[in-house]
Amino acid sequence: MDARALLFGSKLRIAATVLGGLGLVVGGAFAAGVLGVPSVERVENRFGDVDEAETAIETDLVVQNPNPVGVRLGGLRVDYAVSMNDVEMARGEKRGVGVGAGNSTVNLTTYLQNDRVPEWWVSHVRNGETTAMTVDATVRSSTLGQSTSFQPASRTIETDVIGQFNSSEDRPVNADAPLVEDPVLVIERTNASWGEVTAAETPIDIEFRVYNPKASPVVVSNVGYNITMNDVQVGSGETEDTTTIPGKTSRVVETPTAMSNERLDEWWVSHVRNDQTTELRIDFYAEVEPPGSDDPVRVPLDGMTYTKTIETDMFGTKADASGEGGSDGGEGTTGDGDATTSEGEATGDGTTSGTTSEEDGTTSGDGTTATSDNSTTSDDSTTTDDGILARGAAA
């Protein structure tokens, strides 16, 4: 037998034996509890790019490795999911994760499917304009058959989208038409409440208490409306009921309106692109037959126009650019000494898209993981909150 082949073969066998033995030793150390399974210590989210179909959620996971050496053992994988009122908005995973000793930051991208927004909205309104947002992150080792999970406290998101429409302020209605003395009517009171929301639409039941200052009756033949959010039309229509208001008398005019839920994903895109800010506007008009006139006059109800500026901070990280942002883990941004692996897209199962990313990190002198990637870690009122359309949010 060739001596070189014998020697070379022996070296391969020796190397295989050493590696195999090392694997058994390390695996046994994990099993015996000498070495620990890495865990997620902190989660920080922010919105990334958005298009008509999906919204990127950029996530920094701070993974704590309790071992004195970096690990890539056993197909280390990170699973991640975001749900709102139990409606899963995004889910993804990242395989081949390598982490150094101590804390390392793993970057991943999951994709919120915009067509899930209407389903969430229905649950939000049905739940009294309240949403519980939950985040789940799990580190798994397929070889060791072990995992650790992390779930920050659920964020409660509450809104009051139409509450300020309720008013008892008198507002005159002027026809601005020849031979018609203004005001033709006076709006004495307005009320708005959500109707029975369905998968297709979100009704808003609106009532006007209208006073006729004339001595003769005024006929209101119909009332129309238009609802926009960031100039995206989400509802329009008009009633066909006729209401006659006697002179010097008040009557309640009911005006059912509705938002089309299928338009809400388009609104969502505008909301995220506009730094989580929405301008809500509801315009009204009426067709009125003044005393002594047989022809109806279309009258804009300018005094009834409802506007509201709504700002949100869903993940509590909008202020990161100024260094003031927080994290879902209740702590600040990643501190000094934390390693950052290269950014990759997460794969999903129905609610996410993208490709699996393999991270080939190397261990630096201080035990942290380094990679070749450079990625780092109106009523004229304004509502500023920690949630979607939120009036207030509590961690």
N, C-alpha and C positions, 0 to 999 in steps of 0.2 A: 504493500500500500504506500502511496505517496506520502512522505513524511509531512509535507506542507499541508496536504489535505487533512491529514490526521490532526496536525496542530491547530489548523483553522477550525476544523469541526469541533475540536475540544473546547476552543475558546467560545464558540457559539453556544455550546451546551452549558458551559460554565456561566456565561452571561444570562442565558435563559433561566438557569437554576437560581441565580442571584436575584434576578428581577421577580421571578415567581415567589421566591422566599420573602422578598421585600414586600410584595403585594399582600402575602398572607400575614406578615407581621403587622403592616399598617391596618389591614382589614380587621385583624384580631384586636388591635389596639382600639379601633373605633367600637368594636363590639363589646370590649371589656370596659369601655368608658374612659380609657386613658386619653383618647383623643375625642374631641367633640365635633358635632355636626354644625357647620356654619348656620347662622340665623340672621333674619332681617331685623335690623335695629331701628331703621327710620325710613320713611317714604316721603318723597317730595314730587309733586306733579305740576305740570304747566301745559297749556295748550301749545301745539306746534302749528304746522301748516293745516289749512282747511280748504276743501274743495266741495263740489256739489254732493259728493257721495259720502265722504268721511272726514273726520277731524282727528288729527294726530294728537295723542297725549304723550308728552315726553316725561319720562319717569326716572328719577334717581333713587336707587335702592341702596341704602347703606347696609352692607352685609358684614356681620361681625364673625371673624374666624377665631375661635378660642385656642387654636393650635399654634405652636411656635414656628410652624412652617406654612408656606402657601400650599393650597390644595387645588387639584383638578381631578380628584379621585371619584370614581364611580359615576360618571356621566352627570356631574353636577348641573342642575337645572333650576331655573327660577320661573314660577308660575305667578300670574298677576291678573287681577280682575277688578273692575269698577262697576258697582250697581247703584241704582237709584230707585228707592221704593221697590226693591227686589226685581226691577227690570235691569237685566244685565246690559250695560252700555258698551263695555269693552272687555276683551279677554285676550291674553297672549302669553307666550312663554319664550324663554331664552335658554338655549342649550350650550353646553361646552363652556360654562362659566369658570374662570379661574380667579381665585382671590388670594391675596397675600395674608400674612399674619396680621391680626388686629382688624381694623375697619377698612373696608374697600367700598368704593361707590360703583355700582353696576348701572349703566345707562341702558334703557330699553325704550322702544316706541311701540305703543299699542294704538289701535285705531277704533275710535268711536264711530259707529255707523249712524249717519245722520237720520236714516229712516227709522231709528229707534226713538227719536225725539218725540214724535206724536204719542207713542205708547206711554212714554214717561209722563208727558204732559197730562194725559187722561188720568193717570194714577195720582198726579200732583193735585189736580183740581178735586178729584173724588175724595182725596184725603184732607180736605179743608185747606188747600194750598200749603201743604206740608210735605217735605221730602226728606227721607233718611238716606244719606249717601254713605255707602260702605266701600272700603278698600280691603282686599285680601291679597297678601303676598306670601308665597311659600317657597322655601328652598328644599329641593329633593335630591337624593342620591339614589339612583336606580340600583347600583351595585350593593350598597349597604342596606337598601330597603328602609331608609330612615328619612324623615323630613321634619322641618320646623316651620311653623306658620306665624304670621304677624298680621294683626288686624287693628289699625288705629281706631280710636273711638269714632263711632258714627257721627257724621256732621248733620245736624238738623237744619233744613232749609225751609224758611217760612216766607210767604209772599202776601202782598195785598195789592193785586194788580188793578182792581176797579173800585176799591173801597172809597177812595177820595172823590169818586163821582157823586156820592151822596151829598146833597147840599140843599139848604133851605134859602139860598140867596135869590132875590128877585132879579130876573134878567129879561129885559124887554125884547120883543121880536118885531123888527121893522121890515116892512114890505119894500120900501124904497121904490114905490110904484106911483104913477100919476093918479091923482084924484083919490088917493088912499091916505088917510090920516094915520100916522104912526104914533105909538106902537099899535099893531093890530092885536097882539096878545102879550101876556107877561107870563114867563115861566116862574112859578113860585117855589117849586120843589122838584128835585130829581132823586131817583133811587135806582141802584143797579145791584143785581145779585146773579150768581151763577145759576143756570138752569140744570137740567139733567144731562150731564155730559155723556157722549157716546164715543165710539171709536172714530166716527166720521167728523163730528163737530162739537164745539163747546158753546152752548147757548149762553147769552147774557140777557136776562130779563130786565128791561129798562122801563121805568115809569116816569112820566112827566105830569106834574100837577099844573094845569094851565088856567090862567084867569083871562076872561074877556072883558077889557075895560070899556067896550062899546055898549051902547044901549040896545043894539040889535044883535041877533045871533051871528056867530062866526063859525063857518064849517071848515074842519080840518079833514081833508080827504085822504091823505096818507102821510107817513113819515118815512124818510129814507136815511140810510146810514152807510158809512164807509170806514173800515178799520184797517189801519196800516201799522206795521212795526218795522222801523228803519226803511220806510217807503216800500216795504213788501206788503201788498194787499193780502190780508188774511181773512177778510170778511166784507160783504156788501149785500144790500138788498133794501126792500121797502115793504111797509105794510099796505094793505089794501082796504083797511077798515076806515069808515067815515064816522067822525065824531062831531056832533053839533054842540057848541058851547053857547048857552043863552047869555044875553047881555048881563054884565055885572055879576057873572057867576064863574065858579071854578069847576073844572072837570079833570079827571085823571085819564091821560092818554097812554095806553100800553104800547110799547114798541119792542117786540121781541127781536133780538139780533143774534148773530152766531159767528164764531170764528171757525174757519175751515181747517181742520187738523192736518190735512194733507199739505198745507202751505207752511206748516211750522218748521219743517226741516230746512226750507229755504230761508225762513227768518233766522234759524239757528246759525247758518253760515254767516249772515250779515252781523249777527250779534258777536260771534267770535272774532271776525275780521275787524270789527269796530272796537276792539279792546274790551269785549264783554260789556258793551253799552248799547241800549235800545231806546229809541224814541217811539213811544206808543202814542197813537193819535186816533181819536174817534170823531168823525165829522157827521153832522146831521143836517137835514133839510126837510121842509114840509110844504105841502100844497094846501093853500088856504084860500077860501072864498070869502072876501071881506063883505061887510054889509052893503047892499045895493049893487053888487057885482055878480054876474052869472059866470064869469070866467075865473078859474082858479089861478092863483099867483104862486109860483115856486119861490119859496122864501128860505134863504140859508139861515140856519139856526146857529149863527156865529157865537152867540153867548153860551151855547151848549157844547161847543167843541171841547173835548177832553184830551189833554196832553200830559204825558208823564215821562220823565227821563229815568231810566232804570239802569244802574250800574251793578255788575256782579263781579265777584272774585271767587269763583267756584272752589279752587284749591288753596286759596289764601296765599298765592305766590305772585300776584300782579305787581307787587312793590319790589320784587327781587332786583330790578334794575337799579333801584336806589339803595339796595342793601337792607331793605326792611322786611323782606318776605319771610314767611314761616314755612312749616312743613306739616304734612299729615301726621307725622309722628309726634307732634307737639313740641318739637325742638327747632332750632334754627337751621340754617343751611350747613352743608358739610364743613367740618372744621379742618384746620391745618393737619397735614399728615395723612389724611384719607386718600387712598389710591383711587383712581378713576380708570375703569376699563373702557375700551372703545365702544362707541355707540352702535347698536344693531337694532334691526326691526324685529318685532315679535310676531310669531305665527299665531293663528287663532282657529276657532272652530265655529264659524258662523257669524261672529261679531267682530272679528279682527281679520287683517290681511297682512301680507308681508312674507319675508323669507327668514329662515333660521340663520342666526349669526353665530359663527364659531369664533371665540376669542382666544388668541394665542398670546397670553401674557408672559412676561418674564419677571422674575423676582429681583427686586433691587436690594441694596445693602441693608435697608431698614425693614425688609420683609414685606413691603407693599408691592402691589402688582402694577407693572407699567406695560404699556402697549405702544405700538407704532402709530396708532391713531391719535390725532391731536384734539379730539373732542373732549370737552370738559363737562368736568362736571358743569203833566204840567198844568197839571196844576202848577206847572213850572217848578215842580219840586224834583229833587234828585234823590233817588234811593241808592245808597251804597252799602253793599252787604258782602257776605261770604258765600253766597250761593246763587244759583240760577234764579234771576228775577227776585232775589231775596230781599226781604225787608229786614230780616235779622237772622243770624245763624249762630248756633251754639255748638261748640265742639263736644 
